[in-house]
Amino acid sequence: MDAYMGSIMLWPIGWAPQNWMFCDGSVLQIQQYSALYSLLGTTFGGNGTTTFALPDLRNAFPMGYAANGPSPALGAKGGAASVALQVANLPAHTHQITPPVSNAVGTTDSPVGGFPAVDSTVVSPATLHAAATKSYAATSVAGQTAATYSSGPAGGGTPVAIEPPYLALGYIICVYGIYPSRP
């Protein structure tokens, strides 16, 4: 199969054909692959005196590059498979929790009256309101008190996957082939 040296293509087989190698970041000897080194240089790694590296497309999506465009530099790496959203990434907001008016206060065993549960000790709504650490607005209807509570920031910092659906294939690069001439 004649191909231009440095050409990369998708490959659905678990081995690379003759004159091709997987794009797995392998570090090669310049002396053994001098023609390929003259094309790639150290764009993808290596020390530039005795070694250079192939592109590493394992678990990565290639991104188009334009010499005069706003794209990242040739060979730049970026992105992530998941991200942990922080409170700073979310718009400021609160969630109102308004239990119904009741003289009873819930417990961990029996959350009666729609009030937040308290450590298995039944207390009056007034006591609950006085001990509240979150913001609330108390209202009174016929001698019964209800509160509107605001919840604080929540979340456990668990990373959220941001990978699109995928099909795993290999990328191979031509290491021996037709040397491309500049226009």
C-alpha positions as CSV (number, residue, x, y, z in Angstrom):
1,M,0.0,0.0,0.0
2,D,1.7,3.2,-1.2
3,A,1.1,6.2,1.1
4,Y,2.7,9.4,1.9
5,M,5.1,9.2,4.8
6,G,3.5,10.8,7.9
7,S,-0.1,10.0,6.7
8,I,-2.4,9.0,9.5
9,M,-5.5,6.9,9.0
10,L,-8.1,5.1,11.1
11,W,-7.5,1.3,11.3
12,P,-10.0,-1.2,12.5
13,I,-7.5,-4.1,13.0
14,G,-5.5,-4.9,16.1
15,W,-2.1,-4.8,14.2
16,A,-0.5,-2.3,11.9
17,P,0.5,-3.3,8.4
18,Q,4.0,-3.2,7.0
19,N,5.5,0.3,6.9
20,W,2.9,1.6,9.4
21,M,2.9,2.0,13.2
22,F,0.2,2.8,15.7
23,C,-0.1,6.4,16.8
24,D,0.6,5.5,20.4
25,G,3.3,8.1,21.3
26,S,6.2,5.7,20.7
27,V,9.6,7.3,20.9
28,L,11.7,6.4,17.8
29,Q,15.4,6.7,17.0
30,I,16.1,9.6,14.6
31,Q,18.9,7.5,13.0
32,Q,16.5,4.7,12.1
33,Y,13.6,7.0,10.9
34,S,15.4,10.1,9.6
35,A,13.0,10.8,6.8
36,L,10.0,10.7,9.1
37,Y,11.8,12.8,11.6
38,S,12.5,15.4,9.0
39,L,8.7,15.7,8.6
40,L,7.5,15.5,12.2
41,G,10.5,16.9,14.2
42,T,9.8,17.0,17.9
43,T,6.2,18.2,17.4
44,F,4.9,15.2,19.4
45,G,7.9,14.7,21.7
46,G,11.4,13.3,21.9
47,N,14.7,15.1,22.6
48,G,15.5,16.2,18.9
49,T,19.0,14.9,19.1
50,T,18.6,11.1,19.1
51,T,14.8,10.6,19.5
52,F,11.4,11.9,18.3
53,A,7.9,10.7,19.1
54,L,4.9,9.6,17.1
55,P,1.5,11.3,17.8
56,D,-0.4,9.7,20.6
57,L,-4.0,9.3,19.6
58,R,-4.9,6.7,22.2
59,N,-8.0,7.8,24.1
60,A,-8.0,11.1,22.1
61,F,-9.9,12.7,19.3
62,P,-7.9,14.5,16.7
63,M,-8.7,18.2,16.3
64,G,-8.3,20.0,13.0
65,Y,-5.4,22.5,12.8
66,A,-5.2,25.6,10.7
67,A,-1.8,27.4,10.4
68,N,-3.5,30.8,10.2
69,G,-6.6,30.1,12.3
70,P,-7.6,30.3,15.9
71,S,-6.9,26.6,16.5
72,P,-4.3,25.4,19.1
73,A,-0.8,24.9,18.0
74,L,0.1,21.8,15.9
75,G,0.7,18.9,18.4
76,A,-1.0,20.7,21.3
77,K,-2.9,18.4,23.7
78,G,-6.0,19.4,25.7
79,G,-9.4,18.4,27.0
80,A,-10.6,15.9,29.6
81,A,-12.8,12.8,29.7
82,S,-14.7,14.2,32.7
83,V,-15.0,17.4,34.8
84,A,-16.0,18.0,38.4
85,L,-18.5,20.9,38.4
86,Q,-17.9,23.4,41.1
87,V,-20.4,25.8,42.7
88,A,-18.6,28.6,40.8
89,N,-19.6,26.9,37.5
90,L,-23.3,27.1,38.3
91,P,-25.4,30.3,38.2
92,A,-26.3,31.7,41.6
93,H,-29.6,30.4,42.8
94,T,-31.5,29.0,45.8
95,H,-34.2,26.4,46.3
96,Q,-37.1,27.4,48.5
97,I,-38.5,24.7,50.8
98,T,-41.8,25.6,52.3
99,P,-43.4,23.1,54.6
100,P,-47.1,23.3,55.2
101,V,-48.4,25.1,58.4
102,S,-48.5,22.7,61.3
103,N,-48.0,22.6,65.1
104,A,-46.0,19.4,64.7
105,V,-42.3,19.0,63.9
106,G,-41.0,15.9,62.1
107,T,-38.4,13.6,63.6
108,T,-36.0,11.2,61.9
109,D,-38.5,8.4,62.7
110,S,-41.6,10.3,61.6
111,P,-41.4,13.4,59.5
112,V,-44.9,14.6,60.3
113,G,-46.4,17.9,59.3
114,G,-44.0,18.4,56.4
115,F,-41.4,20.0,58.7
116,P,-37.7,19.1,58.5
117,A,-36.8,16.1,60.7
118,V,-35.0,16.8,63.9
119,D,-32.8,14.2,65.8
120,S,-35.7,12.0,67.1
121,T,-36.7,14.9,69.5
122,V,-40.0,16.5,68.9
123,V,-39.6,20.3,69.3
124,S,-42.0,23.1,68.7
125,P,-41.9,25.0,65.4
126,A,-40.6,28.1,67.3
127,T,-37.7,26.2,68.7
128,L,-37.0,24.8,65.2
129,H,-37.0,28.3,63.7
130,A,-34.7,29.7,66.4
131,A,-32.2,27.0,65.9
132,A,-32.2,27.2,62.1
133,T,-28.9,28.0,60.5
134,K,-30.2,28.5,57.0
135,S,-32.1,31.6,56.0
136,Y,-35.8,31.5,56.5
137,A,-38.9,33.7,56.7
138,A,-41.4,32.7,59.4
139,T,-45.1,33.3,58.8
140,S,-48.0,32.8,61.2
141,V,-51.4,31.6,60.3
142,A,-54.0,31.3,63.1
143,G,-51.3,30.8,65.7
144,Q,-49.4,28.2,63.7
145,T,-46.0,28.9,62.3
146,A,-44.5,27.8,58.9
147,A,-41.1,28.7,57.6
148,T,-39.6,29.1,54.2
149,Y,-36.0,27.7,54.2
150,S,-33.3,28.2,51.6
151,S,-30.9,25.3,50.9
152,G,-27.2,26.0,50.6
153,P,-24.8,24.8,48.0
154,A,-24.9,21.0,47.4
155,G,-23.0,18.4,45.6
156,G,-20.2,16.0,46.2
157,G,-17.7,17.1,43.5
158,T,-18.2,13.8,41.6
159,P,-16.8,14.2,38.1
160,V,-19.3,14.3,35.2
161,A,-18.4,12.4,32.1
162,I,-18.2,14.7,29.0
163,E,-17.2,12.1,26.4
164,P,-19.5,11.8,23.4
165,P,-20.6,8.3,22.4
166,Y,-17.6,6.6,20.8
167,L,-16.4,3.6,18.8
168,A,-12.8,2.6,19.5
169,L,-10.6,2.3,16.4
170,G,-6.8,2.6,16.0
171,Y,-4.9,5.3,14.3
172,I,-1.9,4.3,12.3
173,I,0.9,6.5,10.7
174,C,3.0,5.7,7.6
175,V,6.6,5.5,8.7
176,Y,8.1,4.3,5.4
177,G,6.5,5.5,2.1
178,I,6.4,8.2,-0.5
179,Y,8.3,11.3,0.8
180,P,5.9,14.3,0.4
181,S,7.4,17.2,-1.6
182,R,6.5,20.8,-0.6
183,P,4.6,22.8,-3.2
